[in-house]
Amino acid sequence: MIINHNINALTAYNKSNAAGKAKSSAMEKLSSGLRINSAADDAAGSAIDQKMKAQIRGLEQASRNIQDGVSLVQTAEAGLGSIQNPNLLRMRELIIQALNGTLNQDDRMKIQNELESVKSSINDIANNTEFNKIKVLTVPIQDTEDTTQPTPSTKLDIVFMVDNSGSMAGNINTVKSGIEGFVAGLNGVADTKVAIVNLCARNPYNIKDFESNPIQIANNLNGLSAAQVTAPYEIIQNAIPGGTIGSDLSYRQDSKKIFIIFTDTNNESSISTETDAKNAVEGSNISIGLDSDDIQTYVFGMGGSFPDDAFNEIADYTGGKIYHPSSSTDISDKLKNDLTLDIKNSIPSSTPTQQQDEMSTLELQVGANSKQQFKVQLFDARTINLGIDDVTVNTIEEGKNSLEKVDKAIQTVSAERGKFGSYQNALEHVYNNVGNYGYNLTGADSRISDADMAKEVMEMTKSSIIQQSAEAMLKQSDEMQKSVINLMSKWQGSAQ
């Protein structure tokens, strides 16, 4: 008999705790009806269960998608039915009436008037038959962006980079004469400002900040210092926003940046070949400082022998081009006309225009996974597509031709109605298959995740009995300790 450790009590206590946990687990499963209430209940089963549940919910949504698809197909087929009967049948009836030789011209004109009304009715049905605002019997009209008509809100920051060397003096005067027309042509479609930068390296750099007045821009060209060392690529690199020169220019944050270079040389920066220029572009801020959508570079190569291979790399990268003016007059003309047009066409615009597309092919999601689509090809049921837009009965011969056209239109509409009917039948088969698939998958998931209620009731009952028994034994273990005290009392009595 020992008193420091009541092993029997500890044993009863542990068994009581274990039974309590088993009872609690059984109660949780009975309360939720699920065998797996957390991943700890069955880690592998939990992963499988969640994957199956994702499939089941996807199939349930696919079933609703299919029903929507059936409703769309029914709407289209009903519209075609209204076009066919009474409209096309009435049109055929009127034409046959007009072919009768007992009618005069005035009678045929009255018939023609009713034919026009029938055409209008067919077009109304085609244009107005919609499902969830989707036109199912006519070509949809969509808003698109017109890239040829810039919006006046567009901001252009244009930097004229001028090689102010002695050989360029006459050309600069020609540029000044074309500035006014250039700026005026752009101001009609964009908020335009022009800065001037000397393409010849100086310290400090010789720049004139952005200006919108054409006269002041021309005067700024006069204010350029004489040339010292020409370094065109270094100047271009430093003139973008954030560069040594660009940081001194008041670029607008949301503007399109355009560089226009006037030079008769490109080989005074140890760069004279296309390969050299490519390396310079890729290794400088010209390529990484701005996206090509934000900047464009145009080069006016002066002189008949201007070596443009090196500048081609920058112009091609930024979507610009190189101009070769042949005379002083040509410089002004290309500046005011060609360059203005190129810049206009490069400006993005959000002006909405109406554009008619081809008939849509709708893709219905009919499964729980990707690539499980059902395609529905819609049909343009307007009179122009049916070939009856020009049906007339002014003469017997025209009436005969019109009758052939209407017969062909009736056949076409019948074929399209049959196509939509086959769509509906196919979708209903798919719907039934999805339902069966979901039913079987739900059964499989139930066997994994659902609790066996009878088993859990037995488990809870068993655990409850064991817990009560363990608690009773815990009480008995306390009584066993008391027997030691009784023994000690008897020992003391005999010793006395």
LOLUM-424105 format. One record per residue (C-alpha): residue number from 1; x, y, z. Coordinates in steps of 0.05 Angstrom, whole numbers. Layout:
# residues N
ATOM  num       u       v       w
ATOM  NUM       X       Y       Z
...
END
This chain:
# residues 496
ATOM  num       u       v       w
ATOM    1       0       0       0
ATOM    2      28      68     -21
ATOM    3       6     139      -9
ATOM    4      52     184     -51
ATOM    5      21     163    -117
ATOM    6     -51     143    -124
ATOM    7     -41     101    -188
ATOM    8    -112      75    -187
ATOM    9    -140     146    -185
ATOM   10     -95     168    -242
ATOM   11    -117     109    -284
ATOM   12    -190     123    -271
ATOM   13    -179     197    -286
ATOM   14    -145     184    -353
ATOM   15    -199     135    -373
ATOM   16    -252     185    -354
ATOM   17    -218     239    -397
ATOM   18    -212     193    -457
ATOM   19    -284     172    -452
ATOM   20    -304     246    -446
ATOM   21    -266     263    -509
ATOM   22    -297     205    -547
ATOM   23    -365     226    -522
ATOM   24    -353     299    -543
ATOM   25    -330     277    -613
ATOM   26    -392     234    -621
ATOM   27    -437     291    -599
ATOM   28    -404     338    -650
ATOM   29    -416     289    -706
ATOM   30    -488     278    -683
ATOM   31    -500     353    -680
ATOM   32    -471     368    -749
ATOM   33    -488     302    -784
ATOM   34    -417     302    -811
ATOM   35    -363     251    -799
ATOM   36    -308     301    -818
ATOM   37    -316     367    -780
ATOM   38    -243     387    -784
ATOM   39    -182     362    -821
ATOM   40    -160     328    -757
ATOM   41    -218     280    -762
ATOM   42    -192     251    -828
ATOM   43    -137     291    -864
ATOM   44    -140     252    -930
ATOM   45    -215     247    -928
ATOM   46    -221     322    -916
ATOM   47    -180     338    -979
ATOM   48    -222     290   -1021
ATOM   49    -286     317    -991
ATOM   50    -270     390   -1008
ATOM   51    -250     371   -1079
ATOM   52    -316     335   -1088
ATOM   53    -355     392   -1058
ATOM   54    -323     440   -1108
ATOM   55    -344     394   -1165
ATOM   56    -415     387   -1137
ATOM   57    -425     462   -1130
ATOM   58    -396     473   -1199
ATOM   59    -445     422   -1228
ATOM   60    -503     456   -1192
ATOM   61    -484     523   -1224
ATOM   62    -474     489   -1291
ATOM   63    -545     462   -1286
ATOM   64    -570     533   -1277
ATOM   65    -527     556   -1335
ATOM   66    -557     503   -1380
ATOM   67    -627     523   -1361
ATOM   68    -610     596   -1378
ATOM   69    -582     571   -1445
ATOM   70    -646     533   -1459
ATOM   71    -686     595   -1445
ATOM   72    -642     636   -1493
ATOM   73    -650     583   -1547
ATOM   74    -725     581   -1537
ATOM   75    -728     657   -1542
ATOM   76    -690     656   -1608
ATOM   77    -732     600   -1636
ATOM   78    -797     634   -1615
ATOM   79    -774     698   -1650
ATOM   80    -759     659   -1714
ATOM   81    -828     627   -1707
ATOM   82    -860     695   -1706
ATOM   83    -821     716   -1767
ATOM   84    -841     654   -1805
ATOM   85    -913     654   -1785
ATOM   86    -949     699   -1798
ATOM   87    -899     747   -1830
ATOM   88    -863     706   -1883
ATOM   89    -926     666   -1898
ATOM   90    -966     730   -1905
ATOM   91    -911     759   -1951
ATOM   92    -916     697   -1995
ATOM   93    -991     702   -1996
ATOM   94    -988     775   -2018
ATOM   95    -938     760   -2074
ATOM   96    -982     704   -2101
ATOM   97   -1040     752   -2099
ATOM   98   -1000     804   -2138
ATOM   99    -982     753   -2191
ATOM  100   -1055     748   -2211
ATOM  101   -1066     780   -2279
ATOM  102   -1133     808   -2258
ATOM  103   -1100     862   -2217
ATOM  104   -1079     930   -2243
ATOM  105   -1018     971   -2224
ATOM  106   -1054    1009   -2169
ATOM  107   -1074     943   -2137
ATOM  108   -1002     920   -2138
ATOM  109    -979     985   -2105
ATOM  110   -1027     972   -2047
ATOM  111    -999     902   -2041
ATOM  112    -929     930   -2042
ATOM  113    -946     977   -1985
ATOM  114    -968     918   -1943
ATOM  115    -905     881   -1962
ATOM  116    -864     939   -1935
ATOM  117    -903     935   -1870
ATOM  118    -888     861   -1865
ATOM  119    -814     874   -1877
ATOM  120    -815     926   -1822
ATOM  121    -849     876   -1775
ATOM  122    -796     823   -1789
ATOM  123    -740     873   -1775
ATOM  124    -774     896   -1711
ATOM  125    -777     824   -1687
ATOM  126    -704     811   -1705
ATOM  127    -680     876   -1673
ATOM  128    -720     870   -1610
ATOM  129    -714     796   -1593
ATOM  130    -667     796   -1533
ATOM  131    -648     752   -1475
ATOM  132    -615     788   -1417
ATOM  133    -602     846   -1465
ATOM  134    -566     800   -1514
ATOM  135    -595     807   -1584
ATOM  136    -605     738   -1610
ATOM  137    -633     752   -1680
ATOM  138    -592     811   -1703
ATOM  139    -520     834   -1705
ATOM  140    -498     865   -1639
ATOM  141    -476     938   -1640
ATOM  142    -416     951   -1596
ATOM  143    -379    1013   -1573
ATOM  144    -308    1015   -1599
ATOM  145    -251    1065   -1594
ATOM  146    -237    1109   -1653
ATOM  147    -161    1116   -1656
ATOM  148    -163    1167   -1712
ATOM  149    -201    1221   -1675
ATOM  150    -162    1244   -1614
ATOM  151    -198    1275   -1556
ATOM  152    -181    1348   -1539
ATOM  153    -165    1327   -1467
ATOM  154    -101    1291   -1490
ATOM  155     -38    1325   -1465
ATOM  156      24    1327   -1510
ATOM  157      92    1347   -1483
ATOM  158     136    1354   -1545
ATOM  159     211    1365   -1539
ATOM  160     246    1395   -1600
ATOM  161     319    1372   -1597
ATOM  162     359    1416   -1645
ATOM  163     430    1406   -1668
ATOM  164     451    1479   -1664
ATOM  165     514    1472   -1706
ATOM  166     536    1518   -1762
ATOM  167     512    1471   -1816
ATOM  168     442    1472   -1786
ATOM  169     432    1547   -1782
ATOM  170     390    1553   -1845
ATOM  171     349    1492   -1827
ATOM  172     332    1520   -1758
ATOM  173     302    1582   -1791
ATOM  174     259    1537   -1834
ATOM  175     237    1499   -1771
ATOM  176     216    1566   -1740
ATOM  177     173    1581   -1800
ATOM  178     136    1514   -1792
ATOM  179     127    1516   -1717
ATOM  180      63    1558   -1718
ATOM  181      27    1512   -1766
ATOM  182      52    1450   -1729
ATOM  183      27    1473   -1661
ATOM  184     -38    1500   -1689
ATOM  185     -52    1433   -1723
ATOM  186     -43    1396   -1657
ATOM  187     -79    1446   -1612
ATOM  188    -144    1429   -1647
ATOM  189    -141    1358   -1620
ATOM  190     -95    1360   -1560
ATOM  191     -67    1405   -1505
ATOM  192       1    1416   -1535
ATOM  193      64    1445   -1504
ATOM  194     133    1448   -1536
ATOM  195     202    1452   -1503
ATOM  196     269    1465   -1537
ATOM  197     333    1428   -1520
ATOM  198     401    1441   -1552
ATOM  199     425    1375   -1580
ATOM  200     496    1398   -1568
ATOM  201     524    1382   -1499
ATOM  202     536    1442   -1454
ATOM  203     546    1452   -1380
ATOM  204     496    1474   -1358
ATOM  205     450    1446   -1411
ATOM  206     417    1497   -1457
ATOM  207     341    1486   -1452
ATOM  208     277    1525   -1460
ATOM  209     218    1500   -1418
ATOM  210     149    1480   -1445
ATOM  211     109    1534   -1480
ATOM  212      43    1533   -1516
ATOM  213      49    1599   -1555
ATOM  214      77    1585   -1625
ATOM  215     111    1653   -1630
ATOM  216     146    1643   -1563
ATOM  217     167    1573   -1584
ATOM  218     199    1601   -1647
ATOM  219     234    1655   -1606
ATOM  220     261    1600   -1560
ATOM  221     296    1570   -1620
ATOM  222     333    1636   -1628
ATOM  223     357    1632   -1556
ATOM  224     399    1569   -1566
ATOM  225     473    1576   -1552
ATOM  226     525    1560   -1604
ATOM  227     547    1489   -1612
ATOM  228     605    1460   -1574
ATOM  229     606    1383   -1572
ATOM  230     549    1345   -1605
ATOM  231     526    1285   -1564
ATOM  232     457    1266   -1589
ATOM  233     447    1200   -1553
ATOM  234     469    1227   -1486
ATOM  235     422    1285   -1494
ATOM  236     363    1240   -1511
ATOM  237     379    1196   -1452
ATOM  238     382    1255   -1404
ATOM  239     320    1290   -1432
ATOM  240     268    1240   -1411
ATOM  241     231    1255   -1345
ATOM  242     278    1242   -1287
ATOM  243     341    1252   -1329
ATOM  244     391    1308   -1319
ATOM  245     356    1352   -1370
ATOM  246     286    1322   -1361
ATOM  247     285    1340   -1287
ATOM  248     290    1414   -1307
ATOM  249     233    1409   -1356
ATOM  250     162    1416   -1331
ATOM  251     134    1351   -1358
ATOM  252      61    1339   -1343
ATOM  253      51    1273   -1307
ATOM  254      -6    1247   -1351
ATOM  255      21    1272   -1418
ATOM  256      47    1235   -1478
ATOM  257     120    1251   -1489
ATOM  258     145    1263   -1560
ATOM  259     217    1277   -1581
ATOM  260     230    1311   -1648
ATOM  261     304    1312   -1667
ATOM  262     334    1359   -1719
ATOM  263     405    1340   -1738
ATOM  264     451    1328   -1795
ATOM  265     496    1280   -1758
ATOM  266     492    1221   -1711
ATOM  267     564    1199   -1705
ATOM  268     595    1246   -1655
ATOM  269     580    1204   -1593
ATOM  270     623    1144   -1614
ATOM  271     557    1117   -1643
ATOM  272     553    1112   -1718
ATOM  273     524    1043   -1733
ATOM  274     458    1009   -1719
ATOM  275     492     960   -1672
ATOM  276     523    1016   -1632
ATOM  277     456    1051   -1627
ATOM  278     420     987   -1607
ATOM  279     470     977   -1550
ATOM  280     461    1050   -1529
ATOM  281     385    1044   -1529
ATOM  282     384     978   -1490
ATOM  283     435    1003   -1440
ATOM  284     405    1071   -1425
ATOM  285     343    1104   -1398
ATOM  286     317    1112   -1468
ATOM  287     290    1041   -1465
ATOM  288     276    1033   -1390
ATOM  289     254    1103   -1371
ATOM  290     189    1102   -1409
ATOM  291     145    1051   -1443
ATOM  292     140    1057   -1518
ATOM  293      66    1075   -1509
ATOM  294      87    1137   -1469
ATOM  295     140    1164   -1516
ATOM  296     152    1171   -1590
ATOM  297     214    1197   -1626
ATOM  298     215    1228   -1695
ATOM  299     280    1247   -1730
ATOM  300     290    1300   -1784
ATOM  301     354    1277   -1818
ATOM  302     381    1338   -1855
ATOM  303     425    1331   -1916
ATOM  304     423    1281   -1972
ATOM  305     477    1237   -1940
ATOM  306     447    1234   -1870
ATOM  307     467    1166   -1841
ATOM  308     402    1144   -1808
ATOM  309     418    1072   -1789
ATOM  310     436    1090   -1718
ATOM  311     374    1133   -1705
ATOM  312     330    1078   -1735
ATOM  313     336    1038   -1670
ATOM  314     306    1093   -1628
ATOM  315     252    1111   -1679
ATOM  316     231    1038   -1688
ATOM  317     230    1025   -1613
ATOM  318     186    1084   -1597
ATOM  319     140    1078   -1657
ATOM  320     167    1141   -1691
ATOM  321     200    1150   -1758
ATOM  322     256    1186   -1795
ATOM  323     240    1242   -1844
ATOM  324     287    1263   -1901
ATOM  325     269    1334   -1921
ATOM  326     295    1350   -1991
ATOM  327     293    1426   -1985
ATOM  328     279    1483   -1937
ATOM  329     207    1485   -1960
ATOM  330     201    1410   -1951
ATOM  331     224    1416   -1879
ATOM  332     166    1464   -1864
ATOM  333     116    1422   -1902
ATOM  334     135    1356   -1868
ATOM  335     133    1390   -1800
ATOM  336      64    1422   -1810
ATOM  337      32    1366   -1849
ATOM  338      64    1297   -1845
ATOM  339      90    1300   -1774
ATOM  340      25    1331   -1748
ATOM  341     -15    1275   -1780
ATOM  342      31    1221   -1752
ATOM  343      26    1249   -1682
ATOM  344     -50    1256   -1687
ATOM  345     -56    1183   -1707
ATOM  346     -13    1162   -1648
ATOM  347     -57    1195   -1596
ATOM  348    -104    1146   -1560
ATOM  349    -177    1165   -1559
ATOM  350    -238    1139   -1523
ATOM  351    -289    1169   -1570
ATOM  352    -344    1116   -1576
ATOM  353    -367    1095   -1645
ATOM  354    -420    1046   -1666
ATOM  355    -394     985   -1702
ATOM  356    -433     925   -1725
ATOM  357    -400     857   -1715
ATOM  358    -416     788   -1741
ATOM  359    -468     746   -1706
ATOM  360    -444     721   -1639
ATOM  361    -426     650   -1621
ATOM  362    -446     642   -1548
ATOM  363    -406     594   -1505
ATOM  364    -447     564   -1449
ATOM  365    -410     536   -1389
ATOM  366    -443     468   -1381
ATOM  367    -394     432   -1335
ATOM  368    -356     441   -1270
ATOM  369    -288     446   -1305
ATOM  370    -256     489   -1358
ATOM  371    -265     473   -1432
ATOM  372    -334     445   -1418
ATOM  373    -373     492   -1462
ATOM  374    -431     486   -1509
ATOM  375    -431     533   -1569
ATOM  376    -494     566   -1595
ATOM  377    -489     601   -1662
ATOM  378    -540     657   -1666
ATOM  379    -574     678   -1731
ATOM  380    -586     745   -1763
ATOM  381    -660     744   -1781
ATOM  382    -666     814   -1811
ATOM  383    -695     820   -1881
ATOM  384    -628     840   -1911
ATOM  385    -597     774   -1887
ATOM  386    -657     734   -1908
ATOM  387    -651     763   -1978
ATOM  388    -721     794   -1979
ATOM  389    -704     867   -1965
ATOM  390    -716     884   -2039
ATOM  391    -779     843   -2050
ATOM  392    -826     880   -2098
ATOM  393    -888     864   -2139
ATOM  394    -889     925   -2185
ATOM  395    -888     878   -2244
ATOM  396    -906     805   -2255
ATOM  397    -832     789   -2268
ATOM  398    -811     822   -2203
ATOM  399    -865     785   -2167
ATOM  400    -840     718   -2193
ATOM  401    -769     734   -2170
ATOM  402    -795     757   -2103
ATOM  403    -834     693   -2093
ATOM  404    -769     653   -2102
ATOM  405    -734     697   -2051
ATOM  406    -790     689   -2000
ATOM  407    -791     613   -2010
ATOM  408    -716     611   -1999
ATOM  409    -724     655   -1936
ATOM  410    -778     608   -1909
ATOM  411    -731     549   -1920
ATOM  412    -674     586   -1885
ATOM  413    -717     604   -1825
ATOM  414    -742     533   -1821
ATOM  415    -671     507   -1821
ATOM  416    -651     556   -1767
ATOM  417    -711     538   -1724
ATOM  418    -690     465   -1732
ATOM  419    -619     484   -1710
ATOM  420    -645     519   -1648
ATOM  421    -690     460   -1634
ATOM  422    -629     414   -1637
ATOM  423    -592     460   -1590
ATOM  424    -649     455   -1540
ATOM  425    -651     379   -1545
ATOM  426    -575     374   -1537
ATOM  427    -576     421   -1477
ATOM  428    -630     380   -1444
ATOM  429    -588     317   -1453
ATOM  430    -528     354   -1424
ATOM  431    -573     377   -1366
ATOM  432    -594     306   -1351
ATOM  433    -522     282   -1353
ATOM  434    -499     337   -1307
ATOM  435    -556     319   -1259
ATOM  436    -536     246   -1259
ATOM  437    -463     264   -1250
ATOM  438    -479     309   -1192
ATOM  439    -524     257   -1160
ATOM  440    -471     203   -1162
ATOM  441    -416     250   -1139
ATOM  442    -460     273   -1081
ATOM  443    -470     201   -1060
ATOM  444    -395     188   -1062
ATOM  445    -381     251   -1021
ATOM  446    -435     230    -971
ATOM  447    -400     164    -958
ATOM  448    -336     203    -942
ATOM  449    -362     262    -902
ATOM  450    -430     243    -872
ATOM  451    -435     212    -803
ATOM  452    -467     144    -790
ATOM  453    -518     168    -739
ATOM  454    -533     100    -709
ATOM  455    -459      85    -701
ATOM  456    -446     153    -669
ATOM  457    -505     143    -620
ATOM  458    -475      77    -599
ATOM  459    -407     110    -592
ATOM  460    -435     165    -550
ATOM  461    -474     116    -506
ATOM  462    -412      73    -497
ATOM  463    -368     132    -480
ATOM  464    -420     159    -431
ATOM  465    -423      92    -394
ATOM  466    -347      86    -393
ATOM  467    -341     157    -367
ATOM  468    -391     144    -311
ATOM  469    -356      79    -293
ATOM  470    -288     114    -292
ATOM  471    -316     168    -247
ATOM  472    -343     114    -200
ATOM  473    -275      80    -199
ATOM  474    -242     147    -184
ATOM  475    -285     151    -122
ATOM  476    -266      80    -102
ATOM  477    -192      97    -110
ATOM  478    -201     152     -58
ATOM  479    -232     101     -10
ATOM  480    -171      56     -19
ATOM  481    -126     112       6
ATOM  482    -170     119      68
ATOM  483    -156      46      86
ATOM  484     -84      66      99
ATOM  485    -108     115     151
ATOM  486    -150      60     184
ATOM  487     -89      15     186
ATOM  488     -47      70     218
ATOM  489    -101      81     271
ATOM  490    -102       7     290
ATOM  491     -26       6     294
ATOM  492     -26      65     341
ATOM  493     -79      32     385
ATOM  494     -40     -33     392
ATOM  495      25       5     407
ATOM  496      -8      39     467
END
